[in-house]
Every structure is written in structure tokens, then in C-alpha cells.
Amino acid sequence: MTERISAREAIALITDSFAELPPPAGDFPPDGPLAWAGYDDARARAAARTGEEESVVCGTATFGTASFGTTTDGRPPLGPVTAVLVAFEFGFLGGSLGQRTGDRLEAAYDHARTHRLPVVSLVATGGSRMQEGMLALTQLQRVARQSALTREAGLAQIAVLRDPTTGGGWATLGAGADVTLALPGAQVGFAGSRVRPPDADPAAYTAEAQVAAGSVDALVQRDELRETLALWLDLLTHPAGGPAPVPAALGGARDLPATGWDAVRRARAGERPRAEDYLDACFTRRAAIGGDRCGGRDDGVLCGFGRTHDGGTVAYAAQRGTATRPAGYRTAARLTRMAGRLGIPVLTLVDTPGAANDADAEQEGAGPAIADLFAAVAGARTPVTTLVIGEGGSGGALALAAPGNTWATPDSYFSVIAPESAAAILKRPAEEVRATADQLRLRPQDLLDLGVIRGISPHRPGG
């Protein structure tokens, strides 16, 4: 368990300034809508203990200061960015959601849409308030509605999971955000500690477990939260003005491969530049998302958002040269759709021998996951730019490729199938693999002649 701090302490920890929104007016019957005996007294004690009138504090805040915005390495400074901030006070009836909580959250989201502001939620809640019965539970529908309207409005939502984050607060504000961060050691799960099966492993209900399961993007140390949020807000609110530029080719291969097998050999070379090298060259800053929100992660696909040297944000999905698993495709699809909602162009880097084809991959839904990414790219609301930087293995690579805007480096190839597999299917001996590679016409120059790619990426002048 991480050390718990109050809502006001959390606000002070991460913001430069904060102005509280006035609470919505409204009558509240004695002891609440259910006339639950002692409810008014419990609320009064909670107010005296915390200094708050409800379990959430809502307002507008600024993020991004000169103290960490100024850099010595030539990178542009961050922020400032103004956002609507929602902070739960766990000391007020366990941060539970009631009707007045819903009123405040709805007003905060409405303010965000009216003023075109992103939303940051600092979640610490035990769930819905029993003293208000089903009326408390239905506040989750209100929150979900407000979140959906804000998403449709093209405004970013970021959640920070504090200790504890359980019940409906996790299943709406937390898990429903575009980007979900968590404090290490926080209790995170739909089931609270008092309602789980007696033999349940408590480790499954932690922030660390949710990261491993692909439900949370990253763990963030408390002393790093201020700068992390400033970076995320800066990236998600400053989209690049046009399509992502085609990255310049890296590495030593400048001439084009003489044969198909030469192209394959180059793409498989261990010393060839990889995704991390290209991302470092493309962006001055970047922040990663992780996980498909369906129980899986694939570290072989890097997804996130980066600030280009021109100052705008581009989303990226980059394969790292491994066989891509279903979670990798689903995460890339999630990224593409998020970028489209926020008006951010997308860059994809293709480098895979193909989709993972083991039994686990099939059970994890390889086919539907690849289909979902094909659909996300085909229906992208912002421009997608693709660069093949290594192996382009069949449909597992093509799923990331932008129709009509795919490029290739001199040390890459793209093929309907790997030459070894093609030879095996055609029942050719091993010594004919190289000739098969030529027949597949998989070299960059072949792909250009066939109209599969738009061009071959040149090296940066002097690079």
C-alpha cells in the first residue's frame, strides 16, 4: 500500500495553480434519498475530519513550470497547460460516489467541454455509496456519459490511480481514461478488499498487476508525477499540423540490395538500426502507453506520443523486430483511434518477421486483433505515415502499414511471406530459398516499382 495523502495534498503535489469550481446547487433530503439513519451525521463527521463537503474536489489547474520546463539539452520547454482537475478525497466516506458526487463530476466535465480543456482525474475511491443505494450506483452511468461526450469532443482524459482505486471509480474514470497512470503499491481492482473471495491473491489487485495485465499504462513514482502529467498534457494538446514526416533512414546501408536475399540478410542484421533509434531521432520527448485494455501487453510494439523537432505531437506505433502478439496489434489499434479523436497524426514503424503464430497467440485472438488494427488504420481520422525499417513479414507487418503512404529504408524488405516459408509451401529444397527471395520481389526498389510503397527513405544529409 502506498502512503495516502488528501485530495488537496495531491493537487498541490502536481499543479502550479488551482481554482476550485463552485459546487452545483441543489437540495438534499434529510439522511439522503433513502433516509438512511445516521447518514447526515456520518457526512458531518467526514466534513469535519477532511474539511471537504463531498468526496471530490473539482476545479481548473495549470501544469508545466519553468523549474522542469527549461532544459539544457536543447529540448523545448513544457507547458503551461490548463486542465480540469478532479481529485477524490478518500477520507470522505472512502471517496465513495453519491448523487452529489455525480453532480460535481458532471459539472466539471461540462466545464471542460465548454472551455475545450483536457480532464485529469486523481482517483482514490472505494466505490459507490451504500447509504444512497441504487441512486449512488447509477452515478456511474452519469460519469460514463460525461466521459463519452468529452471523448467525442476530442478532449484528452488522463487518470492517476491512487490508493485505493476500486469499484465503479476504477471501472469508469480510471479504466475509461485515454491514458491511465498509477502510483506504485496502490490497490487497484474492481473488487474492494472486503468483498473479494477469501482465497483471492491480493497481488492481483495492485497497480503492478494491472500494468502487467495491460489495464494501466505505467507506474509513476509520486515525486515524478508532476513532470509526467505536464508532459502528457503537453503532448496530447499540441498535435502536429500535418502528416508525420517520413523519418530519414539510419545506419550504414545507403545503396540498394542487389538481390532479394541481400535485402532479407540486411533486414535481419543485428547491427541494423531499430525502432528505438528511429524514435530517438524523430522526437525530442515522448511518453508511452502500454497494454491493450483486454488483459495483454506486448513489449515488442512500442506505442505512445512524441514531440517532433518542429514542436508538434505525433503518435507512434513501432515494431521492435519480434513476432507481434495479439496484444501488440490491439494496443496499436487503441493508439490509432485515440490519436484520431485528439487530432494527432500517426507514425508507424514496421519491423517484424510476422505475427506470432503459436497456440497461445491463436487463443489470445490473433486474427481478430490483426483485423481490428487493419480497420483502425483504414478508418483513421488523422493521416498515417509508415516506414518499413527492417523486416516486413506478411500480414503481420501490413496491418501497421498506411495505404498509399508507406515508405521503406534501404535495409528493409516487405514480402507476402518469408522466403523460407514460401520455399517450404512450394516444396522446394533449402538451396532454392535465395532464388525464391528474388522471385518474391521483396526489395525496396521492387516494392517501389510495384507501387506497394511510395518511396525509399533517403539518409539525412551528412548523416
Disulfide bonds with the S-S distance in Angstrom:
none
